[in-house]
Amino acid sequence: MEEPIIVSGAKVHNLKDISLEIPRGKVVVFTGVSGSGKSSLVFDTIYAEAQRQLIETFSAFSRRYMPKIPRPEVDAIRNLSPVIQIDQKRMGENRRSTVGTATEISTYLRLLYSRVGTPFIGPSFYFGFNNPEGMCHACGGLGTIIDVDLEKLLDLNKSMAEGGVRHPFYQPGNFYYKIYRASGMFDVDRPLKDFSKEEMDRLLYMEPVKIGEDKLGGVLNATMEGVVTGLKRRQKGKEDLTEREAKFYRETTCTACHGTRINDRARSVTINGKNIAELSAMELTDLYDFLEGVSGPVADPVLAPIRWRLRQLIDIGAGYLSLDRPVGTLSGGESQRVKMAKQLSCDLVSLIYVFDEPSVGLHPRDIHRVVEMLRRLRDRGNTILVVEHDPEVIGCADHIVDIGPGAGTNGGQVMFSGTVDALKQADSTTGHMFAARAKEKYTRRQPAGYIEVKDATLHNLDRISVKIPTGVLVAVTGVAGSGKSTLINDVFVAQHPEAVVVDQSPIGRHSRSNPATYAGAFDEIRKAFAAANGVEAGLFSFNSAGACPKCGGLGYIEVEMHFLDSVRMTCPECKGKRYTPAVLEMKYKGKSIADVLEMTVTDALGLFDQRKIRAKLAMLERVGLGYLTLGQPLSTLSGGEAQRIKLASELDLNGNIYVMDEPTTGLHMADVERLMGIMQSLVDAGNTVVVIEHNLDVIKQADWVIDMGPEGGKRGGQVIAEGTPEEVARVAGSYTGAFLKDLLIT
């Protein structure tokens, strides 16, 4: 029997000097309420120390050119192995990266076409959209053309002086606007709709011309060009748009390659009548079936790794994806499953794998597939550490570690360590919730009316019509890829733009945004510090004069490691405090501004008396985010946390219709009950709440269920069942109904 991993004296974040033994060669699930410290233990302690020790094995010469990674706050961790982290981070935003390139299936597929495709045209790179020999030169291998959207760019009812050109470069007072005004070529006070065609063409498409000193008051010489001409010039050579630029452009399918990314020569080669672009656009299940009909002494060695990788992706519940799907469009759960499938082709053993909620985004029917994959990794001699809330995953673990009892400062302790059977008898929040799962009977609200969606055909929707009841809690369910998000987020919301949409899209792309700034509490906190110290409030912004000059107020310096994950090193000057020493000397009730940013929302509520601050922080606590620290970067929040922080900002609105996309992501069973209370109170106040969900604890408490399916992708897009949970439970073809049957008294 292998020696266990021994953690002694872990004190990272809220961990309270904990020590425990973790069995090796097992699937070990770490659970506990949100914010209890399980991620701090698994990712910020065990994974971080393994990464540090790995770098220490490099030669002294190599380490001279590498950052010194600080040791986590832990006395010791013994019996560690190299650790592979498989998290929910998106796999990048680069439009050239697809499911096929990320899994290397496209690499083998290009090789296959170069060897057995007809007609024969040469090497494999002739089929690559990232290679000049294979790419469509009209779109550069992207499949789409980015062009300026004049409707978004111009407000024809306004003059240039009134901001008729919406792009910030051309707003009144800015440099380019001043050039246009000084040139004398345009009447900047005349509405754009009154421009002649010749004037409008000159404004938009004029080639660069020099404007001399006589025009600009002798200040400088400048070049003036049309607005569209200038925007295209600055965008040339860039494949991705910034968030600011994207709103003024539109993306259209390339007419030369019809979105396939490759040129005519590459598309001319076929295998069994299909070219490589057609295979890349197939759902993975269809591609697997198609390749079953391809064989031969030349093809078979290339087909083997393709079939292996496809099988793993299909088995993990990602069979509805296609190879040409850009990785930037994958959800966090889909990204994680692609990474998981890729790891099964790794032949290294005795590794430690750490997973962050691998069940995210999966219907209960498919969770067993995740469990089987975890077990296969374990059976190859690896140790699997899983941070998870899903009862089925917890129930299939070899060993469970329950962290608690509460969140933030109220957590950080090992409440239980042992087997599933022992957990059911344990005196912990997870133990109580796990043992209490029994059939229940619910009273359902009656709909106040219905909103009808007719003949929806977007994506995989198969001309479906459905009535969505109002004044009740509606759960839209179905396996991954079945069409539920398309039906609600794309069709229903488009028809009802007044709906308050609370989804899992990121709410902050950089580390300067945090819960305090997003909730609007930080401005008031800075005012409180300013009043207590008799200085300007701006001094307490980590974006201005009070910021540490070394790190610019970030608190860390990021070092690109290239062959490993990037490393963030605590700023050596401010020690991670973000501010100058002078600012840190200024206190409010004995706390510095850095101390406040390190406080949890719950703890901060106990510090501040100001009504505005308390109101904004109370909203965060109400949605179960009291464990977040005020200064935690929004870019580090999970999709579920991002959604709940948005929900906190919308709770005081009378939205009438609320749409939520898997709001229980990242929530412990106890936290789900808390969120259910919020959703039920919204309905009781007269609102309609439509929630897209896989969580059975939410679905069983809904007043109405719309179940999509039967499968994902083109095999989905139909309404399989609709009605109360009890009625759906009686529908034979409903996967959701089959699971509800075990939870309800019908």
C-alpha positions in Angstrom: 0.0 0.0 0.0 1.3 3.4 -1.0 2.2 6.0 1.7 -0.6 8.6 2.0 -0.1 12.3 1.1 0.5 14.0 4.5 -0.4 17.6 4.9 0.8 19.3 8.1 -0.2 22.8 9.3 -1.9 24.2 6.3 -2.8 27.9 6.8 -3.5 29.2 3.3 -6.3 31.7 3.2 -8.9 30.6 5.8 -7.4 27.2 6.5 -6.9 26.9 10.3 -3.6 25.1 10.7 -5.1 21.9 9.4 -3.4 18.5 9.1 -4.6 15.4 7.4 -3.7 12.3 5.5 -4.9 11.8 2.0 -4.9 8.2 0.6 -3.0 7.7 -2.6 -4.3 5.6 -5.5 -7.9 6.6 -4.7 -10.6 9.0 -5.9 -10.7 11.5 -3.1 -13.5 14.1 -3.1 -13.1 17.4 -1.1 -16.5 18.9 -0.3 -18.0 21.6 2.0 -20.1 24.7 1.7 -18.9 27.3 -0.9 -16.0 29.2 0.5 -15.2 26.7 3.2 -11.6 26.3 2.1 -11.5 23.2 0.0 -10.1 24.9 -3.0 -7.5 26.6 -0.8 -6.4 23.2 0.4 -6.4 21.4 -3.0 -5.3 24.1 -5.4 -3.6 26.7 -3.4 -1.8 24.4 -1.0 -1.2 20.9 -2.5 -1.0 21.9 -6.2 1.0 25.0 -5.5 3.5 23.2 -3.4 3.9 20.4 -6.0 4.5 23.0 -8.7 7.1 24.7 -6.5 8.9 21.5 -5.7 8.9 20.5 -9.4 10.8 23.7 -10.3 13.2 23.1 -7.5 14.3 19.9 -9.3 15.7 22.0 -12.2 19.4 22.8 -12.3 20.7 25.8 -10.5 21.6 27.4 -13.8 18.0 27.0 -15.1 16.5 28.3 -11.9 18.5 31.5 -12.3 16.2 32.4 -15.2 13.0 31.4 -13.4 11.0 33.1 -10.7 11.2 31.9 -7.2 7.8 30.6 -6.4 6.9 31.3 -2.7 6.1 28.3 -0.5 2.4 28.0 0.5 1.6 28.6 4.1 2.0 25.0 5.2 4.4 23.4 7.5 5.0 20.4 5.3 3.5 18.2 2.6 5.1 14.7 2.3 4.8 12.0 -0.4 3.8 14.4 -3.2 4.0 13.4 -6.9 3.9 15.7 -9.9 0.4 17.3 -10.1 -1.7 17.9 -13.2 -4.5 20.5 -12.7 -7.6 20.2 -14.8 -9.8 23.2 -14.0 -12.7 25.1 -15.6 -10.6 27.9 -17.0 -11.4 28.6 -20.6 -8.9 27.2 -23.1 -8.1 30.6 -24.6 -9.9 33.2 -26.8 -7.7 32.7 -29.9 -10.0 32.1 -32.8 -7.4 29.8 -34.4 -7.7 27.3 -31.5 -10.5 24.8 -31.9 -11.6 21.5 -30.3 -9.7 19.7 -33.1 -6.4 21.6 -32.5 -6.7 21.4 -28.7 -7.1 17.7 -28.8 -4.7 17.1 -31.7 -7.4 15.2 -33.6 -7.1 17.8 -36.4 -3.4 17.0 -36.6 -4.1 13.3 -37.3 -7.0 14.1 -39.6 -4.7 16.3 -41.8 -2.2 13.4 -41.9 -5.0 11.0 -42.9 -6.1 13.2 -45.8 -2.5 13.7 -46.9 -2.0 9.9 -47.1 -5.3 8.4 -48.3 -7.3 11.4 -49.7 -8.1 11.7 -53.4 -6.8 13.4 -55.4 -3.3 13.3 -53.8 -2.0 16.8 -53.3 0.9 16.5 -50.9 1.9 17.0 -47.3 -0.4 17.3 -44.3 0.1 21.1 -43.9 -1.7 21.6 -47.2 -4.9 20.9 -45.1 -4.1 23.3 -42.2 -6.0 26.5 -41.8 -3.1 27.8 -39.7 -0.6 27.3 -42.5 -0.3 29.6 -45.6 -0.4 26.5 -47.8 -3.8 25.4 -46.6 -5.6 28.5 -45.3 -8.1 30.5 -47.2 -6.3 33.7 -48.1 -9.4 35.8 -48.2 -10.0 35.4 -44.5 -6.5 34.2 -43.4 -7.8 30.9 -42.2 -10.4 32.3 -39.8 -13.5 31.5 -41.7 -15.0 34.9 -41.0 -14.4 38.5 -42.2 -14.5 41.3 -39.7 -15.9 44.6 -41.1 -17.0 47.9 -39.7 -20.7 48.0 -38.8 -22.0 51.4 -39.9 -25.2 51.1 -38.0 -23.3 50.6 -34.8 -20.7 53.2 -35.7 -22.9 56.1 -36.7 -25.9 58.0 -35.1 -27.2 59.7 -38.2 -29.5 62.0 -36.2 -26.5 63.6 -34.6 -23.8 65.8 -35.9 -20.1 65.1 -35.4 -20.1 67.8 -32.7 -22.9 65.9 -30.9 -21.1 62.6 -31.0 -22.6 61.3 -34.3 -19.5 59.0 -34.8 -19.8 56.8 -31.8 -16.3 55.4 -31.7 -14.4 57.1 -28.8 -11.5 58.2 -31.1 -13.9 60.5 -32.9 -15.9 61.9 -30.0 -15.9 65.7 -29.6 -12.7 66.9 -27.9 -10.6 63.9 -29.0 -7.6 64.1 -31.4 -9.3 62.8 -34.5 -12.4 64.9 -34.1 -10.2 68.0 -33.8 -8.5 67.1 -37.1 -11.8 66.7 -38.9 -13.1 70.0 -37.5 -9.8 71.9 -38.3 -9.7 70.5 -41.9 -12.6 72.5 -43.0 -13.8 69.6 -45.2 -16.9 68.8 -43.0 -19.6 70.8 -41.3 -19.3 69.2 -37.8 -22.5 70.9 -36.7 -24.7 69.4 -39.4 -26.5 66.1 -38.7 -24.9 63.2 -40.5 -28.2 62.3 -42.2 -28.0 65.6 -44.1 -24.6 64.7 -45.6 -24.6 64.2 -49.3 -23.4 60.8 -50.6 -20.1 62.4 -51.7 -19.6 64.0 -48.2 -20.4 60.7 -46.4 -18.1 58.7 -48.7 -15.3 61.2 -47.9 -16.0 61.1 -44.2 -15.9 57.3 -44.1 -13.6 56.1 -46.9 -11.2 59.0 -47.7 -7.6 57.9 -48.3 -5.0 59.5 -46.0 -4.2 63.1 -46.8 -1.8 65.5 -45.1 -3.3 68.4 -43.1 -0.7 71.2 -42.8 0.1 73.8 -40.2 -2.2 76.4 -41.8 -5.2 74.1 -41.0 -4.2 73.2 -37.5 -3.2 76.6 -36.2 0.5 76.0 -36.7 0.6 73.4 -33.9 1.6 70.3 -35.9 1.2 68.4 -39.2 -1.2 65.5 -39.2 -2.7 62.9 -41.5 -6.5 62.7 -41.9 -8.3 59.7 -43.3 -11.8 58.4 -43.5 -13.3 56.9 -40.3 -13.7 53.4 -41.8 -10.3 53.7 -43.5 -8.7 54.5 -40.2 -10.5 51.8 -38.2 -9.5 49.2 -40.8 -5.9 50.3 -40.9 -5.6 50.1 -37.1 -7.3 46.7 -37.1 -5.1 45.3 -40.0 -3.0 42.3 -38.8 -5.1 41.8 -35.7 -7.2 38.7 -35.6 -9.1 39.4 -32.4 -11.0 42.5 -31.4 -10.7 44.3 -28.0 -13.9 44.6 -26.0 -14.1 48.3 -26.8 -13.6 47.7 -30.6 -16.0 44.8 -30.9 -19.1 46.9 -30.6 -18.3 48.7 -33.8 -17.7 45.7 -36.0 -19.6 42.8 -37.4 -18.4 39.3 -38.2 -19.6 37.6 -41.4 -18.9 34.2 -42.9 -16.1 34.3 -45.5 -17.7 34.0 -49.0 -14.5 32.5 -50.5 -14.3 29.5 -48.2 -17.8 29.5 -46.9 -16.5 29.4 -43.3 -14.4 26.3 -43.8 -11.1 28.2 -43.2 -9.2 26.3 -45.9 -8.6 27.0 -49.6 -10.1 25.4 -52.7 -7.2 22.9 -53.1 -7.6 21.5 -49.6 -11.4 21.3 -50.0 -11.0 19.4 -53.3 -9.5 16.3 -51.5 -12.1 13.8 -50.2 -12.3 10.5 -48.3 -15.5 8.5 -49.1 -16.9 11.7 -50.6 -16.2 14.1 -47.7 -13.5 16.7 -47.5 -11.7 17.6 -44.3 -13.9 20.7 -43.6 -17.0 18.6 -43.8 -15.6 16.1 -41.3 -14.5 18.9 -39.0 -18.1 20.3 -39.0 -19.6 17.0 -38.0 -20.7 16.3 -34.4 -18.1 14.0 -32.8 -20.6 11.1 -32.7 -21.2 11.3 -36.4 -17.5 11.7 -37.2 -16.8 8.6 -35.2 -19.4 6.6 -37.2 -18.1 8.0 -40.5 -14.5 7.0 -39.7 -15.7 3.4 -38.9 -16.2 3.1 -42.7 -12.6 4.1 -43.4 -9.8 1.5 -43.3 -6.7 0.2 -45.0 -3.1 -0.5 -44.2 -2.1 3.1 -44.7 -5.1 4.6 -42.9 -5.4 2.3 -39.9 -2.3 3.5 -38.0 -3.5 7.1 -38.4 -7.1 6.3 -37.5 -6.2 4.6 -34.2 -5.4 7.8 -32.2 -8.3 9.7 -33.9 -10.8 7.0 -32.8 -9.3 6.8 -29.3 -9.6 10.6 -28.7 -13.1 10.7 -30.2 -14.2 7.8 -28.0 -13.0 9.6 -24.8 -14.8 12.9 -25.8 -18.0 11.0 -26.6 -17.8 9.0 -23.4 -17.3 12.1 -21.3 -20.5 13.6 -22.7 -19.0 16.0 -25.3 -20.2 14.0 -28.4 -22.3 16.9 -29.6 -19.3 19.2 -30.1 -17.5 19.4 -33.5 -13.8 19.7 -34.3 -14.2 23.2 -35.8 -15.8 24.6 -32.6 -13.6 27.5 -31.4 -12.4 26.8 -27.8 -13.3 30.3 -26.8 -17.0 29.4 -27.2 -16.8 26.4 -24.9 -18.3 26.7 -21.4 -16.1 26.1 -18.4 -17.5 22.6 -18.0 -17.0 21.8 -21.7 -13.4 23.1 -21.5 -12.7 20.9 -18.5 -14.2 17.8 -20.2 -12.0 18.4 -23.3 -8.9 18.6 -21.1 -10.0 15.4 -19.2 -10.4 13.4 -22.4 -7.0 14.5 -23.6 -5.3 13.4 -20.3 -6.5 9.8 -20.9 -3.9 9.5 -23.7 -1.1 10.3 -21.2 0.9 7.2 -20.3 2.5 8.6 -17.2 1.5 7.0 -13.9 1.7 7.7 -10.2 0.6 11.3 -10.9 -1.8 13.4 -8.8 -4.7 14.8 -10.8 -6.7 17.7 -9.3 -10.2 18.5 -10.7 -12.5 21.4 -10.1 -16.1 20.3 -10.1 -16.0 18.0 -13.2 -19.8 17.5 -13.1 -20.4 21.2 -14.0 -22.8 21.5 -16.9 -23.7 17.9 -17.0 -27.2 16.3 -16.7 -27.6 13.7 -14.0 -27.7 11.0 -16.7 -24.1 11.9 -17.8 -22.4 12.3 -14.4 -21.7 8.6 -14.3 -19.5 9.1 -17.3 -17.3 11.6 -15.4 -17.1 9.1 -12.5 -16.0 6.3 -14.9 -13.3 8.5 -16.4 -12.0 9.5 -12.9 -11.9 5.8 -12.0 -10.0 4.9 -15.2 -7.4 7.5 -14.3 -7.2 6.1 -10.8 -6.9 2.5 -12.1 -3.8 3.4 -14.0 -2.0 4.1 -10.8 -2.9 7.8 -10.2 -4.3 9.7 -7.3 -7.4 11.7 -8.1 -8.3 14.8 -6.0 -11.7 16.3 -6.8 -13.4 19.4 -5.5 -17.1 18.7 -5.9 -20.6 19.4 -4.6 -22.6 16.9 -6.7 -24.2 14.2 -4.5 -23.6 11.4 -7.1 -19.9 12.2 -7.5 -19.5 12.4 -3.7 -21.3 9.1 -3.4 -18.9 7.4 -5.8 -15.7 8.6 -4.0 -13.3 6.2 -2.4 -12.6 8.7 0.3 -14.2 12.1 1.3 -12.8 15.1 3.0 -15.4 17.6 4.3 -14.2 21.1 5.0 -16.2 23.5 7.1 -18.2 24.1 9.1 -19.1 27.4 7.4 -17.6 29.8 4.8 -14.7 32.3 5.0 -13.5 32.8 8.6 -16.1 30.3 9.8 -14.6 27.5 7.7 -11.1 26.1 7.2 -11.4 23.0 9.4 -11.5 19.3 8.5 -15.0 18.3 9.6 -14.8 14.7 8.3 -12.4 12.4 6.6 -13.5 8.9 5.6 -15.8 6.8 3.5 -19.2 7.6 2.1 -21.0 5.4 4.6 -19.3 7.0 7.5 -20.1 10.5 6.1 -23.9 9.8 6.3 -23.4 9.4 10.1 -21.1 12.4 10.5 -22.0 15.6 12.3 -21.3 18.0 9.4 -23.3 20.1 7.0 -22.5 17.7 4.1 -23.2 14.7 6.2 -26.6 16.0 7.3 -27.6 17.0 3.7 -26.4 13.7 2.3 -28.3 11.6 4.8 -31.5 13.7 4.4 -32.1 13.1 0.7 -35.5 11.4 0.6 -38.7 11.6 -1.4 -40.8 14.7 -0.8 -44.1 16.2 -1.8 -44.4 19.8 -3.0 -47.2 22.3 -3.6 -47.1 23.9 -7.0 -48.1 27.4 -7.9 -50.7 27.9 -10.7 -49.5 29.9 -13.8 -50.8 33.5 -14.1 -50.7 33.1 -17.9 -48.4 31.9 -20.7 -45.8 33.3 -23.1 -45.7 31.3 -26.3 -42.6 30.6 -28.4 -43.6 29.4 -31.9 -41.7 27.4 -34.5 -38.2 28.1 -33.1 -35.5 26.8 -35.5 -32.2 28.4 -34.2 -29.2 26.0 -34.1 -30.6 22.5 -33.3 -34.1 23.6 -32.4 -36.5 21.5 -34.5 -39.3 24.0 -35.2 -40.5 23.7 -31.6 -43.3 25.6 -30.0 -43.7 25.8 -26.3 -45.7 27.8 -23.7 -43.7 29.3 -20.8 -46.0 29.9 -17.8 -45.8 33.3 -16.0 -45.8 34.0 -12.3 -44.1 30.7 -11.4 -40.7 29.1 -11.2 -39.9 27.4 -14.5 -37.0 24.9 -14.8 -35.7 24.2 -18.4 -33.8 21.0 -18.4 -32.2 18.4 -20.7 -28.8 16.8 -21.4 -25.9 19.0 -22.4 -26.4 20.3 -25.9 -30.1 19.5 -26.0 -31.1 23.1 -26.9 -32.3 24.5 -23.6 -29.9 27.5 -23.6 -30.7 28.2 -27.3 -34.4 28.1 -26.5 -34.2 30.5 -23.5 -31.1 32.6 -23.9 -31.2 33.1 -27.7 -34.9 32.8 -28.7 -37.0 33.6 -25.6 -34.8 36.5 -24.4 -34.6 38.0 -28.0 -38.4 38.1 -28.0 -38.4 39.6 -24.5 -35.5 42.0 -24.2 -37.0 43.4 -21.0 -36.1 40.2 -19.1 -33.3 40.4 -16.5 -30.7 38.0 -17.7 -28.3 36.6 -15.1 -25.8 34.3 -16.9 -22.3 32.9 -16.3 -20.4 35.2 -18.7 -17.3 36.7 -17.2 -17.8 40.0 -15.4 -14.2 41.1 -15.2 -11.3 40.4 -17.5 -8.6 42.0 -15.3 -7.5 41.8 -11.7 -8.5 45.4 -10.8 -12.2 44.6 -10.6 -13.4 42.9 -7.4 -16.7 42.3 -5.5 -16.4 45.6 -3.7 -16.0 47.6 -6.9 -18.7 45.6 -8.8 -21.3 46.0 -6.1 -20.6 49.7 -5.9 -19.4 49.5 -2.3 -15.7 50.4 -2.8 -16.4 54.1 -3.6 -18.3 54.4 -0.3 -15.5 52.5 1.6 -12.9 54.9 0.2 -15.0 57.9 1.3 -15.2 56.4 4.8 -11.4 56.1 4.9 -11.0 59.6 3.6 -13.4 61.1 6.2 -11.6 59.2 9.0 -8.2 60.5 7.9 -8.9 63.9 6.5 -7.6 63.2 3.0 -8.9 62.7 -0.5 -10.8 59.5 -1.3 -8.8 59.0 -4.5 -5.8 58.2 -2.3 -7.4 54.9 -1.4 -7.8 53.7 -5.0 -5.2 51.1 -6.1 -5.5 52.6 -9.6 -4.2 56.0 -8.7 -1.7 58.0 -6.5 -1.9 55.6 -3.5 -1.0 52.5 -5.5 2.3 50.7 -5.0 4.6 52.0 -7.8 6.4 48.6 -8.2 3.3 46.6 -9.2 0.9 49.4 -10.1 -1.5 48.5 -7.4 -1.9 44.8 -8.5 -0.2 43.3 -5.5 1.7 40.9 -7.6 4.0 40.6 -10.6 3.1 38.0 -13.2 5.9 36.0 -14.9 5.3 34.0 -18.1 6.6 30.5 -17.7 6.0 29.3 -21.3 6.2 25.6 -20.6 4.3 25.8 -17.3 1.4 27.9 -16.0 2.2 31.6 -15.6 3.4 32.4 -12.0 2.2 35.3 -10.0 4.8 36.4 -7.5 3.8 38.6 -4.6 5.1 42.1 -5.1 8.4 42.4 -3.2 7.8 46.1 -2.4 4.2 46.2 -1.1 4.1 42.5 0.0 0.8 42.1 -1.9 -0.9 45.0 0.0 -1.2 47.0 -3.3 -0.7 50.5 -1.6 2.2 52.7 -0.6 3.3 52.6 3.0 1.9 56.1 3.7 -1.6 54.9 2.6 -1.3 51.7 4.7 -0.7 53.9 7.8 -4.1 55.4 7.5 -6.7 53.4 9.4 -10.5 53.1 9.8 -11.5 51.5 13.1 -8.0 50.1 13.3 -8.0 48.6 9.8 -6.0 49.7 6.8 -7.5 49.8 3.3 -5.5 46.6 2.5 -6.9 44.9 5.6 -10.5 45.7 4.4 -9.8 44.3 1.0 -8.7 41.0 2.6 -11.9 40.8 4.7 -14.8 38.7 3.6 -18.1 40.3 2.8 -19.6 38.9 6.0 -16.7 40.3 8.1 -16.9 43.7 6.4 -20.6 44.0 7.3 -19.5 43.8 10.9 -17.0 46.7 10.4 -19.0 49.3 8.6 -22.0 51.3 9.9 -22.7 53.3 6.8 -26.1 52.5 5.3 -24.9 52.6 1.7 -22.0 50.2 2.3 -24.1 47.8 4.3 -26.9 47.7 1.7 -24.6 46.8 -1.1 -22.6 44.2 0.9 -25.8 42.7 2.2 -26.9 41.9 -1.3 -23.8 39.9 -1.8 -24.3 38.0 1.4 -27.9 37.3 0.5 -26.9 35.4 -2.6 -24.5 33.3 -0.7 -21.3 35.2 -1.5 -20.5 36.3 2.1 -17.3 34.2 2.0 -15.7 36.2 -0.9 -13.1 38.7 0.1 -13.8 42.3 -1.0 -10.5 42.4 -3.0 -10.7 39.1 -4.8 -10.2 39.7 -8.6 -13.5 39.1 -10.5 -11.4 37.3 -13.1 -10.8 34.5 -10.5 -14.5 33.9 -9.8 -16.2 30.7 -11.1 -19.1 31.0 -13.6 -21.5 30.3 -10.8 -20.0 33.0 -8.5 -20.0 35.5 -11.4 -23.7 34.8 -12.0 -24.6 35.2 -8.3 -22.7 38.5 -8.1 -24.7 39.7 -11.1 -27.9 38.5 -9.4 -27.0 40.5 -6.3 -26.9 43.7 -8.4 -30.3 42.9 -9.9 -32.2 41.8 -6.8 -33.6 45.3 -6.2 -35.1 45.5 -9.7 -38.6 44.6 -10.6 -37.6 42.7 -13.6 -40.9 40.9 -14.0 -39.0 38.1 -15.9 -35.8 36.8 -14.6 -33.7 34.3 -16.6 -30.9 32.4 -14.9 -28.4 30.0 -16.5 -27.3 27.2 -14.1 -27.1 29.4 -11.0 -26.3 26.5 -8.7 -22.9 26.0 -10.4 -20.2 25.8 -7.6 -22.8 25.6 -4.8 -22.9 23.1 -2.0 -26.3 21.4 -1.3 -26.8 23.8 1.7 -26.1 26.8 -0.5 -28.5 25.6 -3.1 -31.3 25.7 -0.5 -30.4 29.3 0.2 -30.5 30.2 -3.4 -33.8 28.4 -3.8 -35.2 30.7 -1.1 -34.1 33.8 -3.2 -35.7 32.4 -6.3 -38.9 31.5 -4.5 -39.1 35.0 -3.0 -38.8 36.6 -6.4 -41.7 34.5 -7.6 -43.7 35.3 -4.5 -43.2 39.0 -5.3 -45.0 38.5 -8.6 -42.0 37.8 -11.0 -41.5 35.0 -13.4 -38.3 33.1 -12.9 -37.0 30.9 -15.7 -33.9 28.8 -14.7 -31.8 26.6 -17.0 -30.7 23.8 -14.6 -29.3 20.3 -14.2 -29.5 20.3 -10.4 -32.3 18.0 -9.3 -32.7 19.9 -6.0 -33.8 22.9 -8.0 -35.8 21.1 -10.6 -37.9 19.2 -8.1 -38.9 22.5 -6.4 -39.9 24.2 -9.6 -43.6 24.8 -10.4 -43.2 23.9 -14.1 -40.6 21.9 -16.0 -39.7 22.0 -19.8 -37.5 19.1 -20.6 -35.5 19.3 -23.9 -33.8 16.4 -25.7 -33.7 13.6 -26.2 -30.0 13.9 -26.8 -27.5 16.7 -27.5 -26.7 18.4 -30.8 -28.7 17.4 -33.9 -30.3 14.6 -31.9 -31.8 17.1 -29.6 -33.8 20.3 -30.1 -37.2 18.8 -29.2 -39.5 19.3 -26.2 -39.7 15.9 -24.6 -41.9 16.8 -21.7 -43.6 19.8 -20.1 -45.7 20.2 -17.0 -45.3 20.0 -13.2 -42.3 17.9 -12.0 -44.7 15.1 -11.1 -46.1 15.1 -14.6 -42.7 15.1 -16.2 -41.7 12.2 -13.9 -44.4 10.1 -15.6 -43.1 10.7 -19.1 -41.3 7.5 -20.3 -38.9 9.2 -22.7 -37.6 11.9 -20.4 -34.2 11.4 -18.8 -35.0 14.2 -16.3 -38.3 12.6 -15.5 -36.6 9.3 -14.7 -34.4 11.0 -12.0 -37.3 13.1 -10.6 -39.2 9.9 -10.0 -36.8 8.9 -7.3 -37.1 12.2 -5.5 -40.8 12.9 -5.6 -43.9 11.4 -4.0 -46.2 11.2 -7.0 
